[in-house]
Amino acid sequence: MAEGPDPLTPATGRRIAGLAFPALGVLAAEPLYLLFDLAVVGRLGALALAGLAIGGLILSLVASQLTFLSYGTTARSARYFGAGERDSAVGEGVQATWLAVGLGLLVVAVVQVCAVPLLGVIADGGEIADEALPWLRIAIFGAPAILISLAGNGWMRGVQDTVRPLRFVVFGFAVSAVLCPLLVYGWLGMPRLELAGSAVANLVGQWLAALLFCRALLAEGVPLRIDVGILRAQVVMGRDLLVRTLAFQACFVSAAAVAARFGAAAVAAHQVVLQLWSFLALVLDSLAIAAQSLVGAALGAGQLAHAKSVAWRVTVFSTLAAAVLAAAFAAGASVVPTLFTSDRSVLDEIDVPWWFLVAQLPVAGIVFALDGVLLGAGDAKFMRNATLASALIGFLPPIWLSLAFGWGLLGIWAGLTTFMALRLVFVGWRAASGRWLVAGTG
Protein backbone atom coordinates (compact mmCIF):
# COMPACT_ATOMS: atom_id res chain seq x y z
CA MET A 1 0.00 0.00 0.00
CA ALA A 2 1.32 3.47 -0.90
CA GLU A 3 2.02 5.86 1.94
CA GLY A 4 0.54 9.33 1.70
CA PRO A 5 1.29 12.66 3.34
CA ASP A 6 -0.16 13.74 6.65
CA PRO A 7 -3.71 14.81 5.70
CA LEU A 8 -3.64 17.66 8.21
CA THR A 9 -0.32 19.20 7.21
CA PRO A 10 -0.61 22.99 7.74
CA ALA A 11 -1.85 24.77 4.61
CA THR A 12 1.32 26.77 4.05
CA GLY A 13 2.09 28.39 0.72
CA ARG A 14 4.51 25.56 -0.03
CA ARG A 15 1.90 22.89 0.75
CA ILE A 16 -0.74 24.57 -1.41
CA ALA A 17 1.75 25.04 -4.25
CA GLY A 18 2.85 21.40 -3.92
CA LEU A 19 -0.69 20.31 -4.70
CA ALA A 20 -1.61 23.08 -7.14
CA PHE A 21 1.33 23.06 -9.55
CA PRO A 22 1.13 19.36 -10.49
CA ALA A 23 -2.67 19.73 -10.77
CA LEU A 24 -2.12 22.67 -13.14
CA GLY A 25 0.19 20.46 -15.21
CA VAL A 26 -2.56 17.85 -15.56
CA LEU A 27 -5.12 20.51 -16.51
CA ALA A 28 -2.77 22.11 -19.07
CA ALA A 29 -1.45 18.89 -20.64
CA GLU A 30 -4.50 18.18 -22.80
CA PRO A 31 -4.92 21.70 -24.27
CA LEU A 32 -1.19 21.77 -25.10
CA TYR A 33 -1.36 18.37 -26.78
CA LEU A 34 -4.46 19.39 -28.74
CA LEU A 35 -2.58 22.41 -30.10
CA PHE A 36 0.21 20.06 -31.23
CA ASP A 37 -2.33 17.69 -32.80
CA LEU A 38 -3.92 20.60 -34.67
CA ALA A 39 -0.52 21.69 -35.97
CA VAL A 40 0.26 18.18 -37.27
CA VAL A 41 -3.13 17.62 -38.91
CA GLY A 42 -3.23 21.20 -40.22
CA ARG A 43 -0.53 20.32 -42.75
CA LEU A 44 -2.96 17.90 -44.39
CA GLY A 45 -5.19 20.81 -45.40
CA ALA A 46 -8.30 22.67 -44.32
CA LEU A 47 -10.66 19.73 -44.77
CA ALA A 48 -8.68 17.43 -42.47
CA LEU A 49 -8.37 20.23 -39.91
CA ALA A 50 -12.11 20.81 -40.01
CA GLY A 51 -12.75 17.09 -39.58
CA LEU A 52 -10.48 17.00 -36.53
CA ALA A 53 -12.20 20.07 -35.09
CA ILE A 54 -15.68 18.54 -35.37
CA GLY A 55 -14.68 15.07 -34.18
CA GLY A 56 -12.62 16.53 -31.34
CA LEU A 57 -15.56 18.68 -30.27
CA ILE A 58 -17.73 15.60 -29.70
CA LEU A 59 -14.99 13.80 -27.76
CA SER A 60 -14.26 16.85 -25.61
CA LEU A 61 -17.95 17.23 -24.78
CA VAL A 62 -17.94 13.70 -23.37
CA ALA A 63 -14.99 14.49 -21.11
CA SER A 64 -16.26 17.91 -20.01
CA GLN A 65 -19.73 16.64 -19.10
CA LEU A 66 -18.37 13.77 -17.01
CA THR A 67 -15.74 15.62 -14.96
CA PHE A 68 -17.75 14.74 -11.86
CA LEU A 69 -15.77 11.48 -11.95
CA SER A 70 -12.80 13.60 -10.95
CA TYR A 71 -14.20 16.42 -8.81
CA GLY A 72 -16.88 14.38 -7.06
CA THR A 73 -14.45 11.56 -6.29
CA THR A 74 -11.91 13.97 -4.83
CA ALA A 75 -14.51 15.40 -2.44
CA ARG A 76 -15.54 11.98 -1.13
CA SER A 77 -12.07 10.46 -1.09
CA ALA A 78 -10.50 13.42 0.73
CA ARG A 79 -12.89 13.07 3.67
CA TYR A 80 -11.94 9.44 4.25
CA PHE A 81 -8.27 10.32 3.88
CA GLY A 82 -8.60 13.04 6.51
CA ALA A 83 -10.32 10.57 8.83
CA GLY A 84 -7.31 8.26 8.54
CA GLU A 85 -9.23 5.73 6.42
CA ARG A 86 -6.97 5.53 3.38
CA ASP A 87 -8.44 2.21 2.22
CA SER A 88 -11.91 3.78 2.13
CA ALA A 89 -10.51 6.83 0.33
CA VAL A 90 -8.99 4.58 -2.34
CA GLY A 91 -12.21 2.54 -2.35
CA GLU A 92 -13.98 5.63 -3.68
CA GLY A 93 -11.52 5.47 -6.56
CA VAL A 94 -12.36 1.83 -7.19
CA GLN A 95 -16.06 2.57 -7.46
CA ALA A 96 -15.44 5.68 -9.57
CA THR A 97 -13.31 3.56 -11.92
CA TRP A 98 -16.08 0.96 -12.29
CA LEU A 99 -18.47 3.83 -13.00
CA ALA A 100 -16.01 5.21 -15.56
CA VAL A 101 -15.80 1.85 -17.34
CA GLY A 102 -19.60 1.50 -17.47
CA LEU A 103 -20.21 5.04 -18.67
CA GLY A 104 -17.32 4.82 -21.12
CA LEU A 105 -18.68 1.68 -22.76
CA LEU A 106 -22.12 3.30 -22.95
CA VAL A 107 -20.63 6.38 -24.62
CA VAL A 108 -18.79 4.20 -27.15
CA ALA A 109 -21.98 2.34 -28.06
CA VAL A 110 -24.13 5.47 -28.35
CA VAL A 111 -21.63 7.42 -30.43
CA GLN A 112 -20.95 4.50 -32.77
CA VAL A 113 -24.70 4.14 -33.42
CA CYS A 114 -25.39 7.87 -33.67
CA ALA A 115 -22.16 9.06 -35.31
CA VAL A 116 -23.59 9.71 -38.77
CA PRO A 117 -26.72 11.68 -37.74
CA LEU A 118 -24.71 13.45 -35.01
CA LEU A 119 -22.11 14.68 -37.49
CA GLY A 120 -24.91 15.53 -39.89
CA VAL A 121 -26.37 17.93 -37.35
CA ILE A 122 -23.09 19.47 -36.18
CA ALA A 123 -21.25 19.64 -39.49
CA ASP A 124 -24.34 19.88 -41.72
CA GLY A 125 -23.29 16.74 -43.60
CA GLY A 126 -21.01 17.03 -46.63
CA GLU A 127 -17.26 16.67 -46.86
CA ILE A 128 -16.45 17.79 -43.33
CA ALA A 129 -18.76 15.18 -41.80
CA ASP A 130 -17.29 12.51 -44.11
CA GLU A 131 -13.79 13.48 -42.99
CA ALA A 132 -14.68 13.53 -39.29
CA LEU A 133 -16.51 10.18 -39.27
CA PRO A 134 -13.51 7.78 -39.45
CA TRP A 135 -11.62 9.87 -36.85
CA LEU A 136 -14.57 9.82 -34.48
CA ARG A 137 -15.24 6.08 -34.88
CA ILE A 138 -11.63 5.34 -33.86
CA ALA A 139 -11.14 8.04 -31.22
CA ILE A 140 -14.35 7.31 -29.32
CA PHE A 141 -12.86 3.98 -28.17
CA GLY A 142 -10.72 6.17 -25.93
CA ALA A 143 -13.76 7.34 -23.97
CA PRO A 144 -13.47 4.66 -21.24
CA ALA A 145 -9.76 5.50 -20.88
CA ILE A 146 -10.47 9.22 -20.55
CA LEU A 147 -13.06 8.53 -17.85
CA ILE A 148 -10.77 6.09 -16.01
CA SER A 149 -8.11 8.83 -15.92
CA LEU A 150 -10.66 11.31 -14.57
CA ALA A 151 -11.56 8.88 -11.79
CA GLY A 152 -7.88 8.22 -11.12
CA ASN A 153 -7.15 11.92 -10.82
CA GLY A 154 -10.11 12.17 -8.45
CA TRP A 155 -9.06 9.62 -5.83
CA MET A 156 -5.37 10.49 -6.04
CA ARG A 157 -6.10 14.17 -5.44
CA GLY A 158 -8.26 13.02 -2.54
CA VAL A 159 -5.24 11.35 -0.91
CA GLN A 160 -3.21 14.49 -1.67
CA ASP A 161 -1.10 12.93 -4.43
CA THR A 162 -1.08 15.22 -7.46
CA VAL A 163 2.43 14.33 -8.68
CA ARG A 164 1.80 10.79 -9.94
CA PRO A 165 -1.29 11.80 -11.96
CA LEU A 166 0.87 14.42 -13.68
CA ARG A 167 3.44 11.76 -14.59
CA PHE A 168 0.77 9.39 -15.90
CA VAL A 169 -0.99 12.03 -18.00
CA VAL A 170 2.22 13.54 -19.39
CA PHE A 171 3.53 10.07 -20.31
CA GLY A 172 0.32 9.28 -22.19
CA PHE A 173 0.32 12.55 -24.09
CA ALA A 174 4.06 12.26 -24.82
CA VAL A 175 3.51 8.87 -26.47
CA SER A 176 0.61 10.34 -28.46
CA ALA A 177 2.79 13.28 -29.52
CA VAL A 178 5.48 10.92 -30.84
CA LEU A 179 3.01 8.66 -32.64
CA CYS A 180 0.87 11.43 -34.13
CA PRO A 181 3.22 12.70 -36.89
CA LEU A 182 4.52 9.16 -37.53
CA LEU A 183 1.04 7.81 -38.22
CA VAL A 184 -0.37 10.91 -39.89
CA TYR A 185 2.52 11.30 -42.37
CA GLY A 186 3.79 7.71 -42.49
CA TRP A 187 7.30 8.50 -41.24
CA LEU A 188 9.92 5.89 -40.20
CA GLY A 189 8.17 3.12 -42.08
CA MET A 190 4.85 3.59 -40.28
CA PRO A 191 1.62 3.42 -42.35
CA ARG A 192 0.41 6.82 -43.63
CA LEU A 193 -3.02 7.01 -42.04
CA GLU A 194 -3.50 10.79 -42.38
CA LEU A 195 -6.36 12.02 -40.16
CA ALA A 196 -7.08 8.52 -38.85
CA GLY A 197 -3.48 8.43 -37.59
CA SER A 198 -4.29 11.29 -35.24
CA ALA A 199 -7.16 9.25 -33.77
CA VAL A 200 -4.97 6.16 -33.29
CA ALA A 201 -2.26 8.23 -31.58
CA ASN A 202 -4.87 9.74 -29.26
CA LEU A 203 -6.23 6.29 -28.46
CA VAL A 204 -2.85 4.77 -27.58
CA GLY A 205 -1.86 7.64 -25.29
CA GLN A 206 -5.21 7.70 -23.51
CA TRP A 207 -5.17 3.98 -22.77
CA LEU A 208 -1.55 4.05 -21.58
CA ALA A 209 -2.45 6.76 -19.05
CA ALA A 210 -5.58 4.85 -18.00
CA LEU A 211 -3.59 1.65 -17.45
CA LEU A 212 -1.11 3.54 -15.26
CA PHE A 213 -4.00 4.81 -13.11
CA CYS A 214 -5.38 1.25 -12.89
CA ARG A 215 -1.96 -0.08 -11.87
CA ALA A 216 -1.74 2.54 -9.11
CA LEU A 217 -5.18 1.47 -7.91
CA LEU A 218 -4.23 -2.22 -7.87
CA ALA A 219 -1.04 -1.42 -5.94
CA GLU A 220 -3.16 -0.11 -3.05
CA GLY A 221 -4.38 -3.64 -2.34
CA VAL A 222 -7.99 -2.65 -1.64
CA PRO A 223 -11.04 -4.77 -2.58
CA LEU A 224 -12.13 -4.34 -6.19
CA ARG A 225 -15.73 -5.53 -5.90
CA ILE A 226 -18.56 -3.21 -6.91
CA ASP A 227 -20.32 -1.45 -4.00
CA VAL A 228 -23.78 -0.35 -5.13
CA GLY A 229 -24.24 1.99 -2.15
CA ILE A 230 -21.07 3.97 -2.92
CA LEU A 231 -21.89 4.02 -6.63
CA ARG A 232 -25.32 5.43 -5.86
CA ALA A 233 -23.85 8.21 -3.70
CA GLN A 234 -21.32 9.05 -6.43
CA VAL A 235 -24.05 9.21 -9.06
CA VAL A 236 -26.12 11.59 -6.91
CA MET A 237 -23.18 13.95 -6.52
CA GLY A 238 -22.37 13.48 -10.20
CA ARG A 239 -25.92 14.46 -11.16
CA ASP A 240 -25.58 17.80 -9.35
CA LEU A 241 -22.17 18.52 -10.87
CA LEU A 242 -23.41 17.48 -14.33
CA VAL A 243 -26.32 19.95 -14.17
CA ARG A 244 -23.86 22.63 -13.06
CA THR A 245 -21.61 21.87 -16.05
CA LEU A 246 -24.58 21.98 -18.43
CA ALA A 247 -25.42 25.47 -17.14
CA PHE A 248 -21.92 26.63 -18.06
CA GLN A 249 -22.18 25.02 -21.50
CA ALA A 250 -25.56 26.62 -22.23
CA CYS A 251 -24.17 30.06 -21.39
CA PHE A 252 -21.01 29.80 -23.45
CA VAL A 253 -22.74 28.25 -26.46
CA SER A 254 -25.36 31.03 -26.34
CA ALA A 255 -22.63 33.67 -26.11
CA ALA A 256 -20.83 32.25 -29.15
CA ALA A 257 -24.07 32.02 -31.14
CA VAL A 258 -24.99 35.64 -30.39
CA ALA A 259 -21.47 36.92 -31.05
CA ALA A 260 -21.59 35.26 -34.48
CA ARG A 261 -24.65 37.37 -35.33
CA PHE A 262 -22.51 40.51 -35.01
CA GLY A 263 -20.05 39.48 -37.72
CA ALA A 264 -16.74 37.68 -38.16
CA ALA A 265 -14.68 40.31 -36.35
CA ALA A 266 -16.93 40.19 -33.28
CA VAL A 267 -16.96 36.40 -33.00
CA ALA A 268 -13.18 36.22 -33.58
CA ALA A 269 -12.55 38.80 -30.84
CA HIS A 270 -14.92 37.00 -28.50
CA GLN A 271 -13.18 33.68 -29.14
CA VAL A 272 -9.69 35.07 -28.53
CA VAL A 273 -10.62 36.63 -25.19
CA LEU A 274 -12.73 33.63 -24.17
CA GLN A 275 -9.81 31.27 -24.82
CA LEU A 276 -7.61 33.45 -22.63
CA TRP A 277 -10.36 33.44 -19.98
CA SER A 278 -10.48 29.63 -20.16
CA PHE A 279 -6.70 29.36 -19.83
CA LEU A 280 -6.65 31.67 -16.80
CA ALA A 281 -9.51 29.67 -15.30
CA LEU A 282 -7.31 26.56 -15.55
CA VAL A 283 -4.52 28.37 -13.69
CA LEU A 284 -6.85 29.40 -10.88
CA ASP A 285 -8.62 26.02 -10.89
CA SER A 286 -5.36 24.36 -9.85
CA LEU A 287 -5.59 26.27 -6.56
CA ALA A 288 -9.24 25.22 -6.26
CA ILE A 289 -8.14 21.60 -6.57
CA ALA A 290 -5.69 22.13 -3.69
CA ALA A 291 -8.54 23.63 -1.65
CA GLN A 292 -10.80 20.70 -2.46
CA SER A 293 -8.26 18.14 -1.29
CA LEU A 294 -7.20 19.98 1.87
CA VAL A 295 -10.69 21.02 2.96
CA GLY A 296 -12.13 17.55 2.40
CA ALA A 297 -9.35 15.99 4.49
CA ALA A 298 -9.83 18.51 7.31
CA LEU A 299 -13.59 17.90 7.45
CA GLY A 300 -13.10 14.15 7.33
CA ALA A 301 -10.83 14.47 10.37
CA GLY A 302 -13.44 16.59 12.15
CA GLN A 303 -11.03 19.57 12.24
CA LEU A 304 -13.47 22.38 11.43
CA ALA A 305 -11.11 25.15 12.48
CA HIS A 306 -8.42 23.71 10.21
CA ALA A 307 -10.91 23.54 7.32
CA LYS A 308 -11.76 27.22 7.81
CA SER A 309 -8.06 28.09 7.94
CA VAL A 310 -7.43 26.20 4.68
CA ALA A 311 -10.39 27.93 3.00
CA TRP A 312 -9.09 31.34 4.05
CA ARG A 313 -5.49 30.70 3.01
CA VAL A 314 -6.30 29.24 -0.39
CA THR A 315 -8.74 32.06 -1.13
CA VAL A 316 -6.06 34.65 -0.25
CA PHE A 317 -3.48 32.92 -2.48
CA SER A 318 -5.94 32.60 -5.35
CA THR A 319 -7.02 36.24 -5.08
CA LEU A 320 -3.42 37.44 -5.05
CA ALA A 321 -2.59 35.27 -8.08
CA ALA A 322 -5.64 36.62 -9.92
CA ALA A 323 -4.69 40.22 -9.07
CA VAL A 324 -1.19 39.68 -10.48
CA LEU A 325 -2.67 38.19 -13.66
CA ALA A 326 -5.11 41.12 -13.95
CA ALA A 327 -2.25 43.63 -13.63
CA ALA A 328 -0.23 41.76 -16.27
CA PHE A 329 -3.09 41.66 -18.76
CA ALA A 330 -3.92 45.31 -18.12
CA ALA A 331 -0.31 46.27 -18.83
CA GLY A 332 -0.28 44.12 -21.98
CA ALA A 333 -3.60 45.34 -23.36
CA SER A 334 -1.98 46.93 -26.42
CA VAL A 335 0.47 44.10 -27.09
CA VAL A 336 -0.95 40.68 -26.14
CA PRO A 337 -3.96 40.75 -28.54
CA THR A 338 -1.58 41.28 -31.48
CA LEU A 339 -0.02 37.89 -30.72
CA PHE A 340 -3.30 36.29 -31.81
CA THR A 341 -4.30 38.43 -34.81
CA SER A 342 -3.13 41.31 -36.95
CA ASP A 343 -6.62 42.03 -38.31
CA ARG A 344 -7.47 45.61 -37.36
CA SER A 345 -11.21 44.99 -37.21
CA VAL A 346 -10.73 42.12 -34.74
CA LEU A 347 -8.31 44.15 -32.61
CA ASP A 348 -10.84 46.98 -32.44
CA GLU A 349 -13.52 44.56 -31.21
CA ILE A 350 -11.18 42.96 -28.64
CA ASP A 351 -10.84 46.16 -26.66
CA VAL A 352 -14.27 45.82 -25.00
CA PRO A 353 -14.10 42.20 -23.75
CA TRP A 354 -10.44 42.66 -22.82
CA TRP A 355 -11.19 45.14 -20.04
CA PHE A 356 -14.09 43.04 -18.81
CA LEU A 357 -11.59 40.15 -18.56
CA VAL A 358 -9.16 42.29 -16.55
CA ALA A 359 -11.92 43.48 -14.20
CA GLN A 360 -13.23 39.95 -13.68
CA LEU A 361 -9.96 38.29 -12.72
CA PRO A 362 -9.82 39.30 -9.02
CA VAL A 363 -13.46 38.23 -8.66
CA ALA A 364 -12.66 34.94 -10.41
CA GLY A 365 -9.77 34.35 -8.02
CA ILE A 366 -12.16 34.41 -5.06
CA VAL A 367 -14.96 32.50 -6.80
CA PHE A 368 -12.81 29.62 -8.06
CA ALA A 369 -11.10 29.21 -4.68
CA LEU A 370 -14.44 29.07 -2.89
CA ASP A 371 -15.72 26.66 -5.54
CA GLY A 372 -12.89 24.36 -4.50
CA VAL A 373 -13.70 24.83 -0.82
CA LEU A 374 -17.38 24.00 -1.26
CA LEU A 375 -16.72 21.09 -3.61
CA GLY A 376 -14.22 19.74 -1.10
CA ALA A 377 -16.99 19.93 1.48
CA GLY A 378 -19.26 17.92 -0.83
CA ASP A 379 -21.66 20.87 -1.14
CA ALA A 380 -22.56 19.90 -4.72
CA LYS A 381 -26.29 20.59 -4.46
CA PHE A 382 -25.71 24.18 -3.37
CA MET A 383 -23.11 24.65 -6.14
CA ARG A 384 -25.60 23.36 -8.69
CA ASN A 385 -28.35 25.73 -7.54
CA ALA A 386 -26.01 28.72 -7.28
CA THR A 387 -24.65 28.19 -10.79
CA LEU A 388 -28.10 27.70 -12.30
CA ALA A 389 -29.44 30.86 -10.61
CA SER A 390 -26.41 32.90 -11.69
CA ALA A 391 -26.77 31.67 -15.27
CA LEU A 392 -30.53 32.22 -15.52
CA ILE A 393 -30.49 35.63 -13.83
CA GLY A 394 -27.10 37.07 -14.66
CA PHE A 395 -25.70 35.59 -17.86
CA LEU A 396 -28.37 34.41 -20.30
CA PRO A 397 -30.65 37.52 -20.21
CA PRO A 398 -27.89 40.02 -21.19
CA ILE A 399 -26.68 37.65 -23.92
CA TRP A 400 -30.06 37.49 -25.65
CA LEU A 401 -30.85 41.16 -24.95
CA SER A 402 -27.59 41.94 -26.73
CA LEU A 403 -28.98 40.28 -29.83
CA ALA A 404 -32.33 42.06 -29.54
CA PHE A 405 -30.90 45.55 -28.92
CA GLY A 406 -27.60 45.32 -30.80
CA TRP A 407 -25.34 45.67 -27.74
CA GLY A 408 -22.70 43.42 -29.30
CA LEU A 409 -19.78 42.16 -27.21
CA LEU A 410 -20.48 44.81 -24.58
CA GLY A 411 -23.71 43.06 -23.61
CA ILE A 412 -22.26 39.55 -23.84
CA TRP A 413 -19.30 40.30 -21.58
CA ALA A 414 -21.43 42.36 -19.22
CA GLY A 415 -23.49 39.17 -18.86
CA LEU A 416 -20.42 37.08 -18.11
CA THR A 417 -19.27 39.64 -15.55
CA THR A 418 -22.70 39.68 -13.88
CA PHE A 419 -22.62 35.89 -13.83
CA MET A 420 -19.28 35.94 -11.98
CA ALA A 421 -20.48 38.66 -9.58
CA LEU A 422 -23.58 36.67 -8.68
CA ARG A 423 -21.52 33.54 -8.15
CA LEU A 424 -19.29 35.58 -5.83
CA VAL A 425 -22.33 36.60 -3.81
CA PHE A 426 -23.63 33.03 -3.58
CA VAL A 427 -20.38 31.24 -2.75
CA GLY A 428 -19.21 34.09 -0.52
CA TRP A 429 -22.40 33.92 1.50
CA ARG A 430 -22.21 30.14 1.73
CA ALA A 431 -18.59 30.18 2.84
CA ALA A 432 -19.27 32.87 5.46
CA SER A 433 -22.35 31.05 6.76
CA GLY A 434 -20.31 28.02 7.79
CA ARG A 435 -23.05 25.64 6.62
CA TRP A 436 -20.48 23.71 4.60
CA LEU A 437 -18.54 22.86 7.77
CA VAL A 438 -19.92 19.36 8.21
CA ALA A 439 -17.51 16.96 9.88
CA GLY A 440 -17.16 13.28 9.13
CA THR A 441 -17.02 11.05 6.09
CA GLY A 442 -20.74 11.04 5.22
Salt bridges, closest charged atoms under 4 A:
GLU92 OE1 - ARG76 NE 2.83
ASP161 OD2 - ARG164 NE 2.66
GLU194 OE2 - ARG192 NE 3.21
GLU220 OE2 - ARG86 NH2 2.95
ASP240 OD1 - ARG239 NE 3.36
ASP240 OD1 - ARG384 NH1 2.71
ASP348 OD1 - ARG344 NE 3.24
ASP371 OD2 - ARG244 NH2 3.08
ASP371 OD2 - ARG423 NH2 2.26
ASP379 OD2 - ARG430 NE 2.74
